[in-house]
Amino acid sequence: MLYNFSKGDLLMLHVNENETTILLVVHVVERETIFYCWDRQEKVYRLVHTQPGLFLLSPGFDPEFPSDIDWELKMQHGSWLDNAYVNTSQNDADENDTDEIVPPTKK
């Protein structure tokens, strides 16, 4: 399946058999892979990755919807958001890991 969504596209995500959520693409983080979206039901921004159950409802629904992130600044300073998403996903996968979390040391 091709996930060629664009800014302003309205999406529907089937969370499970009884639950769906409606998302508005605010920014394409990684083409055909990761999208920064506004969850219209929960009223929060979310990173959404391509997955079964993600469908286009209406292309170009609201391309002027504001973001809470300055994407121009983000692009100037590397992929901090992408890295945060990947790190969060890896941490979720390690939820049974009981190692102590040690904060980084200052230099």
Secondary structure in CASP SS format (residue, H / E / C, confidence):
PFRMAT SS
TARGET T0000
AUTHOR 0000-0000-0000
METHOD secondary structure of the structure
MODEL  1
M C 1.00
L C 1.00
Y C 1.00
N C 1.00
F C 1.00
S C 1.00
K C 1.00
G C 1.00
D C 1.00
L E 1.00
L E 1.00
M E 1.00
L E 1.00
H E 1.00
V E 1.00
N E 1.00
E C 1.00
N C 1.00
E E 1.00
T E 1.00
T E 1.00
I E 1.00
L E 1.00
L E 1.00
V E 1.00
V E 1.00
H E 1.00
V E 1.00
V E 1.00
E E 1.00
R C 1.00
E C 1.00
T C 1.00
I E 1.00
F E 1.00
Y E 1.00
C E 1.00
W E 1.00
D E 1.00
R C 1.00
Q C 1.00
E C 1.00
K C 1.00
V E 1.00
Y E 1.00
R E 1.00
L E 1.00
V E 1.00
H E 1.00
T C 1.00
Q C 1.00
P C 1.00
G C 1.00
L E 1.00
F E 1.00
L E 1.00
L E 1.00
S E 1.00
P C 1.00
G C 1.00
F C 1.00
D C 1.00
P C 1.00
E C 1.00
F C 1.00
P C 1.00
S C 1.00
D C 1.00
I C 1.00
D C 1.00
W H 1.00
E H 1.00
L H 1.00
K H 1.00
M H 1.00
Q H 1.00
H C 1.00
G C 1.00
S C 1.00
W H 1.00
L H 1.00
D H 1.00
N H 1.00
A H 1.00
Y H 1.00
V H 1.00
N H 1.00
T H 1.00
S H 1.00
Q H 1.00
N H 1.00
D H 1.00
A H 1.00
D C 1.00
E C 1.00
N C 1.00
D C 1.00
T C 1.00
D C 1.00
E C 1.00
I C 1.00
V C 1.00
P C 1.00
P C 1.00
T C 1.00
K C 1.00
K C 1.00
END
